[in-house]
Structure formats: C-alpha cells, structure tokens
Amino acid sequence: MTTSIYQSIDFRTLSYSFTMQRSKTYIGVSFRGALPLSEFIGEILLELGADGIEERSVGEAGELDLAVDYGIEEFGVAPPPPPAGPRELLCAFKEEQWGVVQPQLDRLVEAFLPVIPDLSYRWERLPKLNSVARWRADLKPYKLAPGIGVAPTKQHIPLHDKNRWFIIPPKMAFGTGEHATTRIASQLTAEWTKRGDKVLDAGCGTGILGFVALAKGAKSVLGIEIEADAVREARQNIKRNKFTSRMTVQKASILQAELPDHSFDLILANIHLNVLKAWWQDIPRLLKPGGRVIVTGLLVGQGRKLGRALGPAATRRVYHSWIVLGFKG
C-alpha cells in the first residue's frame, strides 16, 4: 500500500518552493481518523516536508506514546486494542511549500480512504511571529541526560547547580535538544560514551549530541552537517561551550564526506530515513572493532527499513511516536 502512495506523489515538484521568499506565516495541518495515523502516513508527511509531527487523541492535550498504546513490532509485543475514539495527527508546513503540498495531501487522503475510511484533514494559516514569541517566552533550562542540562543563556542556569550545562541559544530552525529523539538519544549517548572515544556526529545540527559525548569523556567529535545555517550555529555553540579543541564541524553530505576507515568508536546519526538508508551499508567500514552506533530521528516502525548491515539493535527506546536505536559491534 505504501509503495503505491509514494508512486502517486511527485516529491520532485517540491524543490522549487524553497527558493521563494520566506513568509511570516506557516500552515498548521490536522489529520483525523480512527487508526494510529503516524504509523500509516507519518513517513509520507515527513517526505513532503512536514515539521513537528505529533499524534494524540482528539481533545487530548499531550502526545500519544505508541509504545504503550499500540505495541511495537521491534519489541515483538502484540499490540493491545487502540484507544477508543478518533485520532488526531498535527504537523506544520512552510507557507512557501503549501501550493505544491496541498494537492499531494488531497491525493494522500484519497489513497488511504480504503484503509482509514474516516481519514480527513483541515488546515489553517498561522502567524509565525506570534508562535516564535510564544515559544521564546516558554524557554527554560532543562535536564537533557543524567548530570547534563541545557540552558538558553548563562542567566538561566540554576544557582549552585553542579550539573554540566550547555549554553545553546534558542533557534527554532535547529532546536535546543528538546525534541523527543534528541532527549532519548542524548541519554543513550551519555550511557554509551567511553573515555577517549573518537565520535562521528552525522547530521549534527546544533552539535548537542556531540556535546553530550564530550561531557562524558570522548576525546574528539567530528560533526557532519549539510545545512549551512546549522553549521554556522554549531560552530558558534562549540566556541560558546569551549569545545573548540575537541570538536569540529564540516559542511558536507554524509553520503559524500570522505571519512577514514575504522576511525570512530561511536557514531551518532540524526539523519532523515532515506539518507540513512543510503548510508547504512557504509557505516561498518567507519567503525573501530567494538564500535557503537546510535540512530535517532526515526518514527516508530522505521527501524525495520534500515537493513541488517549492523545486525539487530542492542537497544530500542521510544518516546511518543519516535524511536532511537543503539547498535554494538
């Protein structure tokens, strides 16, 4: 079913929209249906450029934990009956994309109606500036992993607190570590990092996973990031947190970066599924014997699509509709 959906959506037509002038608004989209929507259409929405995917019961304030409510195939757990009542899946699109994306969403709903007969969606145009102001007003320091916290400024660090704090000023485009995948990946990184490790942070964004590894004793971190703005932010954060002697960031695609064989003890990968799949077979070449890999940024169920180059996952952790996988050589 999913293959036919992909064939019916022309992702290439989306590329031109990013050259248009940035708008002061964004498009908020709400899908509704009786089944776990992120399992059926979550990956397709990400392919179309959706941001901030979140599933909940209609009227529910918080996100849904699919590990509890549906069971997870990776764990071999038989799914219990889904919660009663309709589901709601929320996401957002850039205003510049909407003229191309909306017809694709119409086709997506039509294609899935045989599976989810009550599937529908609605959308509204929302002011980006108001949402940014509200988001900034809610910023506060928080614990990222045992002994490690993140604060937007030095002034936000609690007095007399002995945890290790990273200063990462808020940037909506790149995040400060509050996303579900970053939190659980940070916790696993803190547990799996060994003193003296050489680390590769693929898709490093602001650099936060690499910072966790350094705080736990890693000798060095190489960050790879394709987005120029994210590279600039990561380099500023490296200076801000005094990691310049231990962490560097390259602007490159992980598929094109020239990396030496068997040179990393730990690889952290926060990459889109399609890029990760294309790179997956190359990862064993980069690992030292006994090396470890932590993969994040995946929706529940997507781990099955990576192949067997690293064997079965040693650990799987789920938060809401996201999953983090850990592999050990």
Order of alpha helices (4+ residues) and beta strands (2+ residues): alpha-beta-alpha-beta-alpha-beta-alpha-beta-alpha-beta-beta-beta-alpha-beta-alpha-beta-alpha-beta-beta-alpha-alpha-beta-beta-beta
